Amino acid sequence: MTVAVATLVIGVILGYLGQRSRMCFVGGIRDFVLVRDTYLLRGLIAFGLTAWLAFPLAALVGGARSGSFGLSDVVTVVFTILGGFGVGYFSTLANGCPLRQHVLAAQGVRSSIAYLAGFFIGAVLFHAWTAPLLFRWLP
């Protein structure tokens, strides 16, 4: 119960900050490339730095193993990068990044709600059909 409440509180805080800051990773890259505006790009850089610091700290707190990096870890990293590229590419075609679509859906924008419905259906289909195939092929 504590984890559920903590997740809800953190989600509300991050949603509020995302809504107020208009953070959009895709928009930050677009603005920087087109007009050299770094306002939205700062959010992407801050997110990257936070993840770079938070993941090793979480591994220390959680007692994760260290020192070994096997073949399955490399395959996992490659699939994660390819999946992230796919989500970013198709989100760009859908006119926005997933974070921004979540914020807009919470505000009641119907196109963002439809986008997220497709996003979540795709996640369910991946876990139902694609993930079992990958687990059979991976060592």
Buried (B, 14 or more C-beta within 10 A) or exposed (E): EEEEEEEEEEEEEBBEEBBEBEBBBBBBBBBBEEEEEEEBBEBBEEBEEEEEEEEEEEEEEEEEEEEEEEEEEEBEEEEEEEEEEEBBEBBBEBEBBBBBBBBBBBEEEEEBBEBBEEBEEBEEEEEEEEEEEEEEEEE
